[in-house]
Amino acid sequence: MISTSALAQKELLRAGPMLGYVEMQEANIWVQTTEETTVEIRYWIKGNEEGTDQLYTGRTDAANSFTKHIKLQNLEFGSAYIYELYLNGEKISLAYPTEFTTQNLWQWRTDPPAFTMAFGSCLYVNDKKYDRPGDPYGTSPEILDAINAKNPDLMIWMGDNVYYREPDFYSLSRMDYRYRDARDTPEMQPLLAGAINLATWDDHDYGPNNSNRSYRMREEAVDIFKRYWANPGSNGGGIYTKYKYNDVEFFLLDDRYFRAPNQVDNTDKAYFGEEQMQWLKDGLVSSNAAFKIVINGNQVTNVDNTHESFPMYKEEFGELMDFLAEEKVEGVLFLSGDVHYSQLLKTEREGLYPIYEFTSSPLTAGVYEIADSEENYNNPLHVNGTLVTEYNFGMIEVSGPRQKRVLTLKSFDREGNLLWEREVSREELSISE
């Protein structure tokens, strides 16, 4: 029998715990309560239950939406940890595992570890009072169960992770409500607790549709984003950041905060902006990672996309592509969301390796049928057999010895059934001298 006290403590938990970034000796855990609450995380190395528990204690408050970012420090590298959540001194019993593994110190010792990452975009949670009349735009979030069942090491949320409605656009409290409403989705909780969760945004979790740097609430949007996600720290304005996991470096870009309006009719209009573009170029050219995975809300390389995409900002697009070529940056692959269908794009470059972009969308928002069949879809960059016009998510498996690493790209439907699979080797993403 569950005690009245235990039930009362469970009601204090709104969402989480969520695992954010994990380093070799540090991990970031996020939690949200329903009111001001003392939060404890007790944690120990798996298999060492008789050992001494380690303890973190903090307190949530209304000023931060009752969220708390909990940094566990001085951990052992390459170790699996179990963690437990206590609220006001009472253990919160959860129906799913709460575990994480610190990154291993593999450099100069072994091959880099194999790992898997999942990713997706466009998570629409229905809210009838605020939604458009008619059939619900969002579908059941059961796809999150399918992702969790794959047991990914990382989950990348690639934008439109929340959909602001019209009453939310110019109210901080309403923006907070929208994040809160999406975050406590029951199907999301096991995935949040067991995988490293990283995120960027696109227009709908930044502001109004197709919004840009003129959005009045852009600083508030940054504040709310950082309250609800546990990314590594950012370098400047907006939310852009990077994270290295084993021999892969992830560059999470911000395609809204610095962006000029789509309607501006000149070729040198800002998309990432000077500050972020310089940061990206510096990071790419100095990275020693086998793969540099660049993640953006909009599509990055699809010159056939005339709605919202990076190539519409011709000067910045050319600047980045020229930089990759001139500096001979190897191992680059792009991930994106936004468009409500999925595909693999391949841009051939003379004398250089091809640029791949894996677009994955949507998780639960409406599906866009870009063509009545793949045979009638005429984008020359499209890789045949990879067009998906149903709810879906993507995965990448990273494997192989250090000098022969391979990315296995996979697309799955909402039940977790494999739709297509392709391999991209590190060798293919190399430049021959």
N, C-alpha and C positions, 0 to 999 in steps of 0.2 A: 504494500500500500504506500502511495506517495504521500508524504506529510504535507500539511497545510503550509508549513514554512517553506518547503521545497517548491511548491507551486507558486508561492508569493515571490520567491527569488527568481523563478523562471520568467515571471511576468515583467521583471526588471530588464530582461534582455530583449532588445528590439531586433538587432541584426548582428551577425558575426558569431564568433570571432572570424576575422579574415586575415589570411597570411599575405603580407606584402612582400617587399624585397627580402631576400635572404643572401647574406654574404658568407664568408668562411667562418667568421666568429661573431656575427650579429644577425638578428632577425627582427623584422618589424611586424607587429600584430595589431590589428585594428578591431575595435568593438564599439557598438552603440547601445546605450541603455535608454530606458523610457523616462528616467528622471535622474537627478543627481545621485550618484552611486559610487561607493568604493569598489574599485576593480582590482582583482589580484590575478596574476598568471603564475601558476606553479608549474615547473617544467623540470624534466630530468632526461638523461640519456636512456633511450629504449634498451630494455634488457638489464637495466641497473636500478630496478624499482626499489631495491633495498638501500640504495645510495641516498645522499642528502638532496632533498628537494631544493631548487633555487626558486626565488620568489621575486616578483615585481608587484609593487603596489602603487596605485594612482587613483585619481578621482575624475569622473565625468562632470561636466557642468553645462548649463544652458547656453552659455556664450559660444560653445563649440558644438552645438546640436547634440549634446550628450555623447559625443564621440571621443575616443581616446586612441592615440597612436602609442603603442607600447614597444619600446626598443629593448630587446633582450641582448645583452652584451657579454663579452668574454666567454663565448661558447667554444666548444671543441670543434675543430674543422672536420668535415667528412663524417659527421655523426648524426644519427637519427634521434630526434627528441620527441617525447610525448609532452603535450601541454594541457593543462586544465584551467578552466575559467571559474573564478569565484566572484560573486557579487555580494557585497555587504557581509562577507565572511562565509557565505554558503556556496558550496559547490554547485555549478550548473551542469546537470546531466544532459548530454546530447546523444542523439541516436546515430552519430557518425563519428569517424576517427578525427582526432585533432593532433596531427603530427606534422613535423617538418624535418628536413635533412639539410644540414649546413653544407655549403660547397666544400669540395675536397681540395687539398693542396696537392694537385697533380703535377704542377709545373716542375720540370727537371726530374721527375720521378716515374711517371707512367703516361700512357696515352690519356687524352682527355676523356672523361666519362661520356657514355651515351646518355641521351635524355630525350624527352618528348615535350612538345608544347602544343597547346590548343589555342584557337583564336576565332573570333567572330565579331560581328558588328550588328547594329540595328536591333536593339532589345526594347520592344514596345510593350509596356505593361498597361493593360486597359484600365480606365478609370471613367466609368460611364457618365458621371456628372459633368466631366470636362471634355469628353471625347465628342467628335462629330456625330451627328445623328446617323442612324443606319447600322449596318453590320460592323461589329468591332474590328478595328484595324489590326489589333494584335491577336496572335494565336496563343494557345497554351504554352507555358514555359517548360514543358517536358523535355525539350532539347537540352536543357541544362543538366538533367539527369543523365542523358546520353553522353554528354561531354565528361561528366564526373566519372561515369563507368569506364571511360578509357584511361583513367588514372594518370592524367598529364602531370608533369613536373611544374609546368607553368601554364597559366591562362592569360592570354592577352586580349583585353577588351579594346577594340579598335575604333571606337567612336559611335555616337548615337546610342550610348549605353543607357541613356535616360532621354525621354522625349518631353521637353517642356511644352506646356499648353499655353494658350494665349493669356490667361490670368497670371501665369508664372513669370512672364518675360521681364517685368519691371518691379518685381517684389522679391527681396531677399528671402523673406519668410516662405513665400510660395516656391521659390527655387529649392529651398531646403526641404519643403514638403515633398516635392517631386522626387528628389533623390531618396528621401526616406521611404517613400511609397515603393519605389523600385527595389531598394536595397533589402527590404525585409521579405522579398519573395521567397517562400519556403524552399522551392526547388533550387535556389541559388546557394543556400547555406552550406551544404556539404562541399561544394566546389570552392567556395570561399575559404573554408577551413583547412582544406587539404592540399591545395596547389598554391604556388606563388602567383598572385594576381597583380598584374600591371595594366595600366590603362592610358589611352589618350582620348581626345574628344573629336567630335565633328560638330556640325551646326546645331543639332537638336539638343545636345547636352552642354552647349555653350550659350545659345540664345535662340532667336527666331530662325526660321528657315533661311538658309543661305546667308547667315549673318557674317559680319566682318568686324574690322577694327573700330568702326563707328558705333558699335553697340554700347549703349549707355552703361550697361551693367557688366562690362567685361571684367572689371576688377573683382566685383562680387562673384562672377562666374568662376574666376580663378580660386577665390577663397573657398567656395562651396566644393569645387573639384578636389582641392587639397584636403578638405575635411573628410571626404568620403573615400579617397583612395590613399594607398600607402606606398606610392612610388618613391624611388630615390629622389633626393633633392634636385631642384632645377637650377639653372645657371643664370637666369635673367627673367625678363618679363614672360608672361604666359605660363605654359605648363611643360614645355619641352624638356626632355631629360634623356639619359642613357643608362644602360644597365648591362653588365657583363656577367654571363652565366657560362661557366666552363670556357670553351673556346669560341663562343658566339657573343657578339656585342650587339645589343638592341638599341636603336636610336628611335625614340618615341617623339614624333614631331607634332607641332601645334600649327594646324592649318587655318586658324581663325583669328587669334589675338592680333597678329601683325598684318592681316590680309586686307588689301584694298578691295573695294566692291567689284563684283564680277562685271558690273555694267560699265566701269571705267574703260574708255576706248583708247588705250595706248599700250604699247608692248612692254614698257618698263615698269608697269605697276607691280607693287609688292605682293607677294604671296607668303613666303616664310619671313620675309623682311631681312634687312642687312645683318642684324644682330644674330638671328637664328641661323641664317645661311652660313655666316662665317663660322659659327660654332659647329655646324654640321660638317663643313669641309675640313675644319681642323680635326674634328673627331675621327672622320673617315680616314684621312691620310696618316694619322698617327696611330691608328688602331692596329694591334698585332693579332687580332682575332682571325680565325680561319674564315668565319662568315660574319659579314656586317649586315644585319637585317634591319632595314629602314622601314618604320611603321608610320603610316599616315592615314587620316580619315578618308580624304579623297583619293581617287586613283592618281598615280604619279606619272606613269609612262603612256597612258592610253590616249594617243593623239586623235583617236576616233571619237572620244567622248567630248561632246560640245556642250554639255550641261554644266557640270562643275568638275574641273580637273586641273591639275598642275600645268599641263601643256597649254592651257588657255592663257597662262601668264608667261608669255613667250621668252622674255629676256631671262627671268630667273630659271625657267626650265632649261634653256640653252646653257646658262651659266653652270648649273649643276652637272648636266650631261657632259659638257666640255671639260669640266674639272675632273670628273671620273676618268675620262679618256687621257687627258694631258698628264695627270699625276699617276696614271696606271694603277688605280685603286682596284684591288682584286677582291673577289668573294662577296660582292654586293648583291643583295636580293631585296625586293620591296614587297611589303604586305599592305593591303588597303581594304576598305569596306565601302559603305555609303550607298552603293548603286542598286541594292535589292536584287542582285543576282550575283553569281560567282563565276570566276573564270581564271585561267592561267594565261598571262600575256608573255610574249617573248619578242624582244626587240633585238634584231641582229645589228651588229656594229662592225664595219669593215676593219679588219686587222685586230679586232678586240673580241673579248668574250661577249656572249649575248646577255642582255639584261632581262631577268625574269621578274614578273610581278604576279603575286597570288592575291586575288581579290576574293574576300569571303563575306557574303551578305545575302539575306538577313537571318538573324536568329529567330525573332518572333514578329517583326514588323511585316507589312504587306510585301508580297513577292512581285517583282516586275518582270514580265515576260518580254525580254528585249527582242525576241524573234519567235515566230511560230515553230521553228525547228532550228537546230544548230546548223543544218545545211544552208539555211537562208540567212545566217548571220555572217556578214561579209567583212568583219574587221581583220585586216591582214596580220595583225599582231597576235590574234587569238590562236591558242594551241588547241587543235581539234580534239574533241572528246572531253573537254573540261568545262563546257558551259552548263551551269546549274541554275534552273529557275524554279527552285523550291526552297523551303527552309533548310538551312545547312550550317555546318561549321567546318573549319579547317584544322589540320594537324600537320606538324612537321616532326619527323623523327631524325635526330642527329646521331650518326653512328660512324664506326670505322676507326682505324688507327690514325695517329696524329697527321701523317702525311697523306692520307687517303680518306679524308672525311667525306661523308655523303649526307645530303638532305633528301629525305623521302617525303614528298608532298602528298597529302591525302585530303580528299573532301568527303564528308559524311552527311547523310540526311538526318532529319530530326530524331529518328529512332536509332541512329548510330550505325547505319548500314553504309558500307563503302561505296562511293559513287565513282571515283577515279583515283588513280595513283600515278605519280611520276617521280623519277629520281633525278637529282641535280647534284653532280659531284663537285668537290672543291677544284678538281682538275679542270672541269668544264668552265669554271669561273676564274680561270687563270689567264695570264697574258704571256704568250710565247715570245721569248727574246729573239 
